[in-house]
Amino acid sequence: MSSRPFFARAARGVAVMSSVVLSAAAPAQQEPELGVAPVELSEVPYTFDTAEQHGIRVSVVVRGLAHPFSLAFLPNGDALITERGAGLRLVRNVASATGGTATLEVDPIAGAPETSTMRGGGLHEVAVHPQFATNGFVYFTYNKLGDVIPNSNPPGRRQAAVTLARGKLRGTRLTEVADLFVGGWHTSASGSRIAFGGGFVYVTTGGPFGDVAQELGNVYGKTLRLNEDGSVPASNPFVGRSDARPEIFSYGHRDQLGLTLHPNGTVLNAEHGPNGGDEVNTIWSGGNYGWPKWTYGRNYDGSRLATLPITEGIEQPLVLWVPSIAPTGLAIYTGDKIPAWRGNLFVGSARIGEIPRTGGLERVVLNDKLEELRRERLLGDLHQRIRDVRQGPDGLLYVITDEDDGALLRIEPTAL
């Protein structure tokens, strides 16, 4: 009988034992950190060539913002910016017709809701009423905090209620602040957005967990439509139903972190899938957008969430991203300073494909039926989390970066 098999088995045994000894002696290997190293924005403007606007300049207007979430312009060219979970900041002379250096006021605007360190807590969106010049109204959303959730993870988490409020801006203070709508206590605190149109105010709410987005008896995972005083429009699709909240305009949404109205009156949202399946949707009265049963996204471990992404009775997305881009603020460009982009949809992006520090700005060209023709990714070389995008009163585009040292950036043609 040959001895070769014995020595082979012995050698394999020694190799296994050596491997065990080395594994015990050496520290466990850690997963490599994902993403590129943090990038500090330069004070020198950046220039890029783009597909249809050949030459844009991107410059820092102000920096020093702590994870800004929302950007809104006042008629005089000043800007209001919310810092996530913290305060409301005023930036002067951002897009002023009279010029002047843009400056960030040192102190937050007084009268805003209390700050919160809880994830998702505190101030989120800010929006200026279309007739601000005559009524002075500023609207904002925040998560009002309630009781501590028993056995929460992490410990000490509190219930939250999405809240729409408004006040009058007088100088650097909000006055006559009042809650217009409070959504009911919930165990998670997602972000929210505001858009005005047709005499209504639209508000998004998140419903990432469980089946709340499909349940019409709560306001989470929904787009809400309210009158500007917070009351319920009689034309809302579920008014009069005993099993539904009358504020609901659409449902079946996960996390909606972008909202705008197209000039033709169509409501558009930006919605996060879990891992892929990010969407821009046209929001129809009474529409069901499928979450959590119908989705293009996957679980974070890569497994499928749904057998089918859509089915009969479920609204299809207008724009879809796989892999995910973590979509944020939305804007339709209507200005004349960048004519090649007129009518384009812009979507902020916090990161692409689950890789940190890969954010940018998506440009989507739509036809007159709001059907996608082509798309382009912008600002990826900056490696910033783009949290909101807005058109300024000067006809240029502005974005904010969701960073420790967040910045307000201006996008303009290289030749004006």
Secondary structure as GFF3:
##gff-version 3
##sequence-region A 1 416
A	DSSP	alpha_helix	4	25	.	.	.	ID=ss1
A	DSSP	beta_strand	46	48	.	.	.	ID=ss2
A	DSSP	beta_strand	56	65	.	.	.	ID=ss3
A	DSSP	beta_strand	68	73	.	.	.	ID=ss4
A	DSSP	beta_strand	79	83	.	.	.	ID=ss5
A	DSSP	beta_strand	88	92	.	.	.	ID=ss6
A	DSSP	beta_strand	103	104	.	.	.	ID=ss7
A	DSSP	beta_strand	122	128	.	.	.	ID=ss8
A	DSSP	alpha_helix	132	135	.	.	.	ID=ss9
A	DSSP	beta_strand	137	148	.	.	.	ID=ss10
A	DSSP	beta_strand	158	170	.	.	.	ID=ss11
A	DSSP	beta_strand	173	182	.	.	.	ID=ss12
A	DSSP	beta_strand	194	197	.	.	.	ID=ss13
A	DSSP	beta_strand	200	204	.	.	.	ID=ss14
A	DSSP	three_ten_helix	212	214	.	.	.	ID=ss15
A	DSSP	beta_strand	222	227	.	.	.	ID=ss16
A	DSSP	beta_strand	248	251	.	.	.	ID=ss17
A	DSSP	beta_strand	255	261	.	.	.	ID=ss18
A	DSSP	beta_strand	267	272	.	.	.	ID=ss19
A	DSSP	beta_strand	278	283	.	.	.	ID=ss20
A	DSSP	beta_strand	319	321	.	.	.	ID=ss21
A	DSSP	beta_strand	327	332	.	.	.	ID=ss22
A	DSSP	three_ten_helix	339	341	.	.	.	ID=ss23
A	DSSP	beta_strand	345	349	.	.	.	ID=ss24
A	DSSP	beta_strand	360	366	.	.	.	ID=ss25
A	DSSP	beta_strand	372	378	.	.	.	ID=ss26
A	DSSP	three_ten_helix	380	382	.	.	.	ID=ss27
A	DSSP	beta_strand	386	391	.	.	.	ID=ss28
A	DSSP	beta_strand	397	401	.	.	.	ID=ss29
A	DSSP	beta_strand	406	413	.	.	.	ID=ss30
###
